[in-house]
Every structure is written in structure tokens, then in C-alpha cells.
Amino acid sequence: MANKKNALVIMVIALLVLLVGVTILLFTEKKTNSELVQEFQLEKEDLENEYTRFAQQYDELKLTVSNDSLAYLLEQEQLKTQRLLEELRTVKSSNASEIRRLKKELATLRKVMIGYINQIDSLNRLTAHQKEVIAEVTQKYHAASQQISSLSEEKKNLNEKVTLAAQLDATGITLEAQNKRGKKARKIKDAVKLKIDFTIAKNITAETGERTLYVRIAKPDNSVLTQNSSDTFTYENRQLPYSIKKYIEYNGEEQNVTVYWNVEEYLYAGTYQVYIFTDGTMIGSKEFTLK
């Protein structure tokens, strides 16, 4: 009887020990599960923050590119990031497998973003280099343009100098009123001819050959002695009347020229002007006082 009683006590004690052990085990497991859930919750929050930052970074990256194709790819990656973020927000903290999957997805997104950052940086450096090249080419173009402009101006000045140097020059111009005996008239009212002498100076740079000389004799009232209203020549894009027209054969050497004007009108005393033209240029002039 005593043995049965002792066995019963031992059994009760064993059951109590087992119950306490099970209780401790359940409590420990519950605590562990609670800690794991809390850990998963924190990890989930960290993932959400990283996904959010990634989405924002794509916005910033899109502002740095001008390449349409690259901008489109960035837009697609940003949409993918936002889609995964929405998935993460719907996942329970206790769903460890889904959190691990989305964590792996985040690692992949990070690699992709680093690739895009490197590509954008390379393009930006290339663009900066291109800008330097364009600036250098532009500077060289402006320098060349200035040089060409300077050379053109020098050429123009040289051509003008050559043109001026090649022009004929009438020197030693004289005007004499002559009477009917071919002598110098004492008074202009007795003149029947006006004799004009001048010299075409030597000029080895001038073109040789036939030249047409035009002599204009202006009276004191500035009207020009002329035989016919159609006797004109071109000077500075206008037609001027001439008094005498003379052809000469110019060979580059000094050449004396004499021309005459037959007086058929009344000439009065005063200041007369003689102008000599050829090749569209006035090559000499002088004024004379006739009494």
C-alpha cells in the first residue's frame, strides 16, 4: 500500500515537472517568435525606406540626363521599384520568405542603379569633353575668321594701293588763250582757241595701251564748255559732259599731250578750271585766271 502511494507521488511530481518544462518551453518559443516578428518588422521598415529612397533617386537621376533612351530606361526602373515597394507594404512582417525575396530584389535594383549612375557619369564626362572640344573649335574658328578678315582687309588695302599706283597722273597743266595768229591773247575776249598742255607721268605699274582722255573746261560760272550735249563720259556712276576727247597710246613712259578748244562762244574774264580724266578717274586738275 505504501509502495503504491509512493509511486503515485512520484508520478504526480513527474507530471508537474513535465508541465513546468512544457510551460517554460512554450513561453520561450513564444518569446522567440515575438522577437523574430519584431526583427522582421524592423527589417521590413528598413526595406521600405530603402525602396522609397531608390524611387526618389531615380527622380534625381532623370534630371541629369538629356538622352531620351536612357531617360526611358530610368523611368521603367523607377516604376519597377515603386511596384516592389507596394508589394512590400502588403506583406506581413511574419512572412519571412517574402521579405527575403524582396530584400534580394533590392540588392538587384542597387546593382542596376549603380550601373546607371556610372553610365550617366560617363556620359556627363563625355559631354563635358565635347563642350571643351566645341569651345576649342569655336575659338579656332573665330581666330581663323579674324585672320581671314584681316587678310581680306590687307588684300583690299593692297589692291587699293596697287590700283592707285597703276593710275595715270597728269602734271604740268597749263592753259593759254590764243588769238587768231596763234599767239597768246592779251585778253580772253580776243581768244579764238584755248591751248591746254599737260604731261602724263611715267608709271611702269600702269597698263600700257590705248587710253581715252577727257578734258573738262569749266567757266567762271562752273558751266562746262561742250560742243554737244551728248558729249559725256562715266564718272562715279554718273554722266559728266566733257569739252575735249583725246586718244593716246600709253607705253608707261612720260608723255606730253596738247589739246585745243575752238572758241565759238563769248568768254569773259575770270577763273577757269581744267579737269583731266581717264579710266573713270580724275588724274589732274588746275585753275587759271584769264583776264
Beta strands, then each sheet from edge to edge (+ up, - down):
strand 1: 170-178
strand 2: 193-200
strand 3: 209-218
strand 4: 232-235
strand 5: 238-241
strand 6: 244-250
strand 7: 255-262
strand 8: 270-278
strand 9: 281-290
sheet 1: 1+ 2- 7+
sheet 2: 6+ 3- 8+ 9-
sheet 3: 4+ 5-
end
